[in-house]
Amino acid sequence: MPAQPSQNPSPPNDAAGALRTDARRNRERILEAAREAFSSRGIEVPTAAIARRAGVGTATLYRHFPSRASLVTEAFADQMAHCVEVLENALADPDPWHGFCRVIEEVFVMQATDRGFTSAFLAQFPDAVDYEHSHSYAEAGVAELVRRAQETGFLRNDFTPADVTLALLANSGLVAATQDAPVEASRRLAAYFLQAFRSGHDQPLPPPVHLELRQMHEMPNTPA
C-alpha cells in the first residue's frame, strides 16, 4: 500500500526560513520592549505590558521566555557582563584604592542609567545559571577588592563588603526618587560615600550589618 501523504507537511525551505526570521524578530522586539520597560518601571512590570509594547501576544512572549526570570536574565545580560568587566578591571588595577573607587562610581552610574538594573542585579533567579555565577563572582571579587584597598591604608579598616551593598541600596533609592538628572545625583552621592569610606575618620560606626547581594530580592521601583 503506498504511503499516505502527510497531513501536516513541512513548510518549504523558504517558508521555514521566513518563520525562523519572524521568530528572531519577535524575540528581538520582546527583549527591546523588556529592556525599556524594566529600565523605566523596574523588573516587576507585567509581562502583558511588555508583550503589548513589543507588538506580540503573551503566548509568543512565553514561547521565547517561559518565565520572568529567563526574560530578565536575557534582557540584562549585557549589563551583568559589564559589571563583571568593571570588577575585573578594578582587580587588575595596580592601585587597589583607585580600582575600588571605579567600581563604586561606575556601578552607581549604571544604576542611574538603567532603573531596573539594581533589581535585576540584586535578585536571585535559581534557574539562571549565569546569574548565579555572576553573583558568586561579584561577592568574592568585592571582598577581595575591599581587602586590597584596606591594605593600602586608604579604605577605612571597619569597612566591610556588606557596606558596598548598603551603598547600592542607598543609590537605588536616590535613583527611584530622582526624575531629573539621576546620573549627576548618583555621581555626587558616590563622591560623598567615597569620602566617608576613606580612612582618617575617627568617628566609630555602628556595628556592621550582614547584607549579601543575593539576599536583596525586592527593590523599590520607579512609578509608572
ABEGO torsion letter per residue (X at the ends): XBBBBBABBBBBAAAAAAAAAAAAAAAAAAAAAAAAAAAAAEAABBAAAAAAAAGBBAAAAAAABABAAAAAAAAAAAAAAAAAAAAAAAAABABAAAAAAAAAAAAAAAAAABAAAAAAAABBBAABAAAAAAAAAAAAAAAAAAAAAAAAGABBAABBAAAAAAAAAAAAAAAAABABGAAAAAAAAAAAAAAAABBGBABBBBBBBBBBAAABABBBBBBX
